[in-house]
Amino acid sequence: MVRVYVDERERTSGIPNILKAMGLTVIFKILSIADYVISENIAIERKRIDDFVSSVFDGRLFDQARRLCKAYDKPIFIVEGDLNYVKRITTKWSSILGALISLALDFNLPIIFTSDTRETAEVIKYIALREQKTSKTGKKTTIIAVSKKPRLTETHEWQEYIVQSLPYIGPKLAKRLLEYFGSVHKIFNASVSELAKVEGLGEKRAAEIVRIIKAQYMPHPGSKRLRKLTSFLEEK
């Protein structure tokens, strides 16, 4: 069984459904890093060409690349769409070219270009098949890491990482929350109304965050195998 962990935000892309049709097992998770996790070593960040362009200019691209490289040994970027489209939506082609060169040289990050969602799904499938190959004994040669701890060193990096583990919280909103409250402790002790004041969160999402923080831990009866996997990953 070839499994791929997929970020919840990729549900509407159509790619998970294509992967299922190809025979892969798709498991949705809220991933703080990457859109697709293939194994404990390989994770994929997918960007449509328009989102790639906007991420270059708003600074998201290199932040995501840095975090991806710290968390996984073999991160991959997939850029989906026609590169010629870039010249139609911006006159700053040199900035886009510079960003691509920086990803390749500064981050040592492979970039795979695909024409559409189906081709993206095919690439993900072949990477998963290659990584999760089965030995002659029938045992998998790799163990999938649902959530692998990144190799962070700075305090602010750990603070952002911890806050991003909350539902609905991405890199930009994590920084906004930390700037607003001043610490992780204050965020975790904030009320629904206090969290809802932060731009981009809203009362409904704030209420879900508070519910999860305050909920009594009740492990699922069938989670023993998952706990063993988590324990194994934490020892590495």
Beta strands, then each sheet from edge to edge (+ up, - down):
strand 1: 3-7
strand 2: 25-29
strand 3: 36-37
strand 4: 42-48
strand 5: 74-80
strand 6: 111-114
sheet 1: 2+ 1+ 3- 4+ 5+ 6+
end
